[in-house]
Amino acid sequence: MLLPPDPVLPAGFAMRPMEWQDLPTVHALEERLFPVDAWPLSFFEEEFAHAGPEHDGGTRAYRVITGPVPGRVPAPAEGEADAGEGAGVVLGYCGLMCVPPLADVQTIAVVPEAEGRGLGTAMLQWMVAESGRRRARDLLLEVREDNPRAQALYARHGFEHIHTRAGYYPGDPAGGPEAGSGRVDALIMRRRLVTV
């Protein structure tokens, strides 16, 4: 099985394991980024309780990406010290569940002000590699039908649409294109990690 290497992030950004003390920050970002269908804090806590090394029975793995707030604090040049205030701000997070032979992307998000820097790609690459390390044969995810940007990211990384769950997500209460239906379909996408 050929897996991608762990990702290389732009200078000034870092990916590290999520810690319990990150949960309030991650949950605040979740409510900001997904106002219609945000996970409650208790769900993050339940997920995180299952995180850890596979040999210790862990079926989940979560990471955060930290760095300077784009446009507010410049990222340090390579080899320079940390940029100071704002340099370690959580800008993205992701979570993976793996019970071989399947792995599932539980969540992935990047704050809008940090988009376009490859942070989402880095998290997705890490989840693909970690799924392989945990002996998964396939990595699955769900994405809202009304999120073409995320769908394009997944397709660029070898995910294919295999199923649709009708009306899985809440619609946009603010009057977006799906407001009339009240629900949005979920596209199930899969990346094969082992070729048969």
C-alpha positions as CSV (number, residue, x, y, z in Angstrom):
1,M,0.0,0.0,0.0
2,L,1.5,3.3,-1.1
3,L,0.4,6.1,1.3
4,P,1.2,9.9,1.0
5,P,3.8,11.2,3.3
6,D,2.7,13.3,6.3
7,P,2.0,16.8,5.1
8,V,4.4,19.7,5.1
9,L,2.8,22.9,6.3
10,P,3.7,26.5,5.2
11,A,6.2,28.3,7.5
12,G,4.6,29.5,10.7
13,F,1.9,26.8,10.8
14,A,1.9,23.5,12.7
15,M,-0.2,20.4,13.1
16,R,-0.4,18.7,16.4
17,P,-2.6,16.3,18.3
18,M,-5.8,17.9,19.7
19,E,-5.8,18.1,23.5
20,W,-8.6,18.3,26.0
21,Q,-7.9,22.0,26.6
22,D,-8.4,22.7,22.8
23,L,-12.1,21.5,23.0
24,P,-13.6,24.9,24.0
25,T,-11.7,26.7,21.2
26,V,-12.5,24.0,18.6
27,H,-16.2,24.0,19.6
28,A,-16.4,27.8,19.3
29,L,-14.9,27.5,15.8
30,E,-17.4,24.7,15.0
31,E,-20.3,26.9,15.9
32,R,-18.9,29.8,13.9
33,L,-18.1,27.6,10.8
34,F,-21.2,25.3,10.9
35,P,-24.0,27.4,12.4
36,V,-26.7,25.2,11.0
37,D,-25.4,21.8,12.0
38,A,-22.6,22.3,14.5
39,W,-21.6,19.5,16.8
40,P,-22.5,20.1,20.5
41,L,-19.5,20.3,22.9
42,S,-20.6,17.0,24.4
43,F,-20.2,15.3,21.1
44,F,-16.6,16.5,20.8
45,E,-16.0,15.2,24.3
46,E,-17.5,11.8,23.5
47,E,-15.4,11.6,20.3
48,F,-12.2,12.7,22.1
49,A,-12.8,10.1,24.8
50,H,-12.2,7.4,22.1
51,A,-9.0,9.1,20.8
52,G,-5.6,7.6,21.2
53,P,-3.2,5.0,19.9
54,E,-4.8,2.0,18.3
55,H,-2.8,-0.4,20.6
56,D,-4.6,1.3,23.6
57,G,-8.0,0.8,22.0
58,G,-8.3,4.2,20.4
59,T,-10.5,4.4,17.4
60,R,-10.3,8.2,16.9
61,A,-7.5,10.5,16.0
62,Y,-7.9,14.3,16.1
63,R,-5.5,17.1,15.0
64,V,-5.5,20.9,15.1
65,I,-3.6,23.3,12.9
66,T,-2.2,26.4,14.6
67,G,-0.5,29.5,13.3
68,P,-0.8,33.2,13.1
69,V,-4.1,34.9,12.4
70,P,-3.8,35.7,8.7
71,G,-3.8,39.4,8.1
72,R,-3.1,40.3,11.7
73,V,0.2,38.7,12.7
74,P,2.7,37.8,10.1
75,A,4.0,34.3,10.0
76,P,7.7,34.0,11.0
77,A,10.2,33.5,8.3
78,E,11.9,30.1,8.2
79,G,14.3,29.7,11.1
80,E,12.9,32.7,13.0
81,A,11.3,32.5,16.4
82,D,7.5,32.4,16.9
83,A,5.7,35.6,15.8
84,G,4.2,36.3,19.3
85,E,0.6,37.1,20.1
86,G,-1.7,35.2,17.8
87,A,1.0,32.9,16.4
88,G,-0.5,29.8,18.1
89,V,-4.1,30.3,17.3
90,V,-6.2,27.2,16.3
91,L,-7.0,27.8,12.6
92,G,-8.3,24.3,11.7
93,Y,-9.1,20.9,13.1
94,C,-9.9,17.4,11.8
95,G,-10.9,14.1,13.2
96,L,-10.8,10.5,12.0
97,M,-12.5,7.3,13.1
98,C,-10.8,4.1,12.2
99,V,-12.2,0.6,12.8
100,P,-10.4,-1.5,10.1
101,P,-11.1,-2.1,7.3
102,L,-12.9,1.2,7.2
103,A,-11.9,4.7,8.3
104,D,-14.2,7.7,8.3
105,V,-13.5,11.5,8.2
106,Q,-15.5,12.7,11.2
107,T,-14.8,16.4,10.7
108,I,-12.5,18.8,8.9
109,A,-12.6,22.6,9.0
110,V,-10.4,25.6,8.4
111,V,-11.3,29.2,9.3
112,P,-12.2,31.3,6.2
113,E,-9.3,33.8,6.8
114,A,-6.8,30.9,6.6
115,E,-8.3,29.3,3.4
116,G,-6.1,29.0,0.4
117,R,-2.9,28.1,2.3
118,G,-3.1,24.4,1.9
119,L,-4.3,23.7,5.5
120,G,-7.3,21.7,4.5
121,T,-5.2,19.7,2.1
122,A,-2.6,19.0,4.9
123,M,-5.3,17.7,7.2
124,L,-6.8,15.5,4.5
125,Q,-3.3,14.1,3.7
126,W,-2.7,13.4,7.3
127,M,-6.1,11.5,7.6
128,V,-5.3,9.4,4.5
129,A,-1.8,8.5,5.9
130,E,-3.2,7.8,9.4
131,S,-6.0,5.6,8.0
132,G,-3.4,3.6,6.2
133,R,-1.2,3.3,9.3
134,R,-4.2,2.0,11.1
135,R,-4.8,-0.6,8.4
136,A,-7.9,0.8,6.8
137,R,-8.7,-0.3,3.2
138,D,-11.1,2.6,2.5
139,L,-11.6,6.1,3.8
140,L,-15.1,7.5,3.7
141,L,-16.6,11.0,4.3
142,E,-19.8,12.9,4.0
143,V,-20.1,16.3,2.5
144,R,-23.0,18.6,2.0
145,E,-24.3,18.7,-1.6
146,D,-24.2,22.5,-1.4
147,N,-20.5,22.7,-0.6
148,P,-18.8,22.4,-4.1
149,R,-15.5,23.7,-2.7
150,A,-15.1,20.8,-0.3
151,Q,-16.2,18.3,-2.9
152,A,-13.5,19.6,-5.3
153,L,-10.8,19.3,-2.6
154,Y,-11.9,15.7,-1.9
155,A,-12.0,14.8,-5.6
156,R,-8.5,16.2,-6.1
157,H,-7.3,13.8,-3.5
158,G,-8.8,10.7,-5.0
159,F,-12.3,10.6,-3.4
160,E,-15.2,9.5,-5.6
161,H,-18.9,10.0,-5.0
162,I,-20.5,6.6,-4.2
163,H,-23.8,7.3,-2.6
164,T,-26.2,10.1,-1.7
165,R,-28.2,10.4,1.6
166,A,-31.2,12.4,0.8
167,G,-32.1,15.2,3.2
168,Y,-29.3,14.3,5.7
169,Y,-28.2,17.8,6.7
170,P,-30.4,20.7,7.9
171,G,-31.1,23.4,5.2
172,D,-30.1,27.0,5.4
173,P,-32.5,28.9,7.7
174,A,-31.1,32.2,6.4
175,G,-32.9,31.8,3.0
176,G,-30.2,30.2,0.9
177,P,-31.0,28.0,-2.1
178,E,-32.0,25.1,0.1
179,A,-34.1,27.1,2.5
180,G,-37.4,25.9,0.9
181,S,-36.7,22.2,1.2
182,G,-35.4,22.4,4.7
183,R,-32.8,19.7,4.1
184,V,-29.7,19.2,2.1
185,D,-28.4,15.9,0.7
186,A,-25.1,14.4,1.9
187,L,-22.7,13.0,-0.7
188,I,-20.9,9.9,0.5
189,M,-17.4,9.9,-1.0
190,R,-14.7,7.1,-0.8
191,R,-11.0,6.9,-1.3
192,R,-9.6,3.4,-1.7
193,L,-6.4,3.0,0.3
194,V,-5.7,-0.6,-0.9
195,T,-6.1,-1.6,-4.5
196,V,-7.8,-5.0,-4.9
